[in-house]
Amino acid sequence: MGIHIGPNDWAIRCNLIHAPDGHMRDFTAGHISSEDGAPLIKALQHELGGKELGGGTLEFHAGVQYRNILVWRGHSSASLLEGTTAQAPHDIPDKLIADYLPQGPGAEMLISLMEASKPILAAHL
């Protein structure tokens, strides 16, 4: 995607999904098109991008369809995300998302971003 990633930065897959009742109903957000997904990622960038979180700043980049990128630009070589794991949405169809949330040192940060994204994305329905 041509995104520069520095030595203290982390690129994280940022999928658009559909989970209206807390269950993974559609890991492709209804096979969302790139044209429909890009404004959603732009809204996330507008509301959450550039914010300081966990010793770094956030950037959201539109990708292809439901597949996008979150870049966490760390301010030092010590990363909150080192050792953090997350579950691929396509591995948990119809399962309760709460049972598969990120784990490890950066889990709280990623979960807070997931929660913060809900009203932003809901405003674009």
C-alpha positions, 0 to 999 in steps of 0.5 A: 500500500506504499505506507512507510513503516519505521523501526518503532511502528506497527502495521495492524490489519484493521478489518471492517466487520458486521457484529450487530449483537456481539457475534461475528455475523460477517467478517467482510462487512457485507462484502463491502466495496472499497468505495464504500469502505474508504469513507468509513476508514476516513471517518476513523482517521478523522476521529481517532487518527493522530491521537496519542495512545499507548506511547504512539500515534494512530493512523488509519489507511483505507485498503481493499474492501473490508481489509484496511490498515491501522498504523501505530507509530511508536515514540520509542523502541519499547512497544506496547504491542510486542507480544499482543495477539489477536484473532482473525475475524474469519476464524470465528463465524457466528461466535461471541466476539468477547471470547476472542478479544486481543490478548497481551500487553496491547490488548486494552489499547486495541479493545478501546479502539474497537469500542471507540469505533462503534459510534463512529461507524454507526453514524455512517450507516 
